[in-house]
Amino acid sequence: MKLYNEYSDYLKSKYGEKVYKLPVNIPCTCPNRDGTLGFGGCTFCSDVGAGFETLDNSLSVKDQLTRNMEYISKKYKAGKFIAYFQNYTNTYMGLESFKSYINDAVMDNIVEIDISTRPDCISDEILEYLSDLKNLNRVNITAELGLQTANYHTLRDINRGHTLAEFIDAVLRIKKYDFDICAHVILNLPGDTMLDTVETAKILSALKIDQVKIHSLYIMEGTEMGRAYKNNEIAVISKDEYVERVIVFLEHLDKEIAVQRLIGRAPEEKSLFVNWSMSWWRIKDEILNKMESEKRYQGSKNKFSYYKK
């Protein structure tokens, strides 16, 4: 019995060999930063967003992919890649601008285009364009949606700018197309409890999500959450509690859902809190060792019947 459905195994089964994800950074923002919904973004979001490991967005999409592809090909003898549009809200721009960036990712050996965005920034025009792109170029599409938590009170408190309803709406509209959907969750947001962990896993299972990416909260200098953390207005759960939440989340998550990661990484510069000052891989090892010793595995408590598209 596998402890959990690893993303690398999922990709190998899908493409017949190991596939590598190449980050792409394009100049975009977020409706929660430019004043459409609010300013400053989510309370945990820093000025670099999630793209601290990406190349500079002054480089073209093709240049970024080519550079990363050459490096990974030499290092790992890789032959298939995913173009991952990672930072901020990649669908939050004019349709023609979006098309120009995505079209540049159609290259030899790119088998999938993965687009990270908000659930309230998915239009029917974008979905129709991506469907045509997929069919014409035989390239798969994945939409990565930031949910973070099913607790809509917490979503309000972190200034997310959307609720659970917008996430459900986006999933239902995307599912009309033959795209994968990945949900991002943070299992140790201030205010969330183990009940929220369970409910988030149950909702993702009921919605037949294809993939999930689990993040641990990191707190950066210059953010609203950073200010609250320094003023002792919020607390972060212990590392042991986080480990238990990840395991409980996996137990309630359908076994068919691929798990991209169990814990995230963060930039060390200007960080106030990240992974309890431990290496991310040590915490991952703790999670897996505890699951193995206690005979706990993904899907063991799931009550929703998963079916393929």
Secondary structure, DSSP 8 states (H G I E B T S, - for coil): --SS-BHHHHHHHHHSS-EEEEEE--S---TTTBSSS-BS-STT--TTTT-TTS--TTS-HHHHHHHHHHHHHHHH---EEEEEE-SS-TT-S-HHHHHHHHHTT--TTEEEEEEEE-TTS--HHHHHHHHHHHHHHT-EEEEEEEEE-S-HHHHHHTT-S--HHHHHHHHHHHTTSS-EEEEEEETT-TT--HHHHHHHHHHHHHTT-SEEEEE--EEETTSHHHHHHHTTSS----HHHHHHHHHHHHHTS-TTSEEEESS----STTEEEEGGGS-HHHHHHHHHHHHHHTT--TTTT--S-----
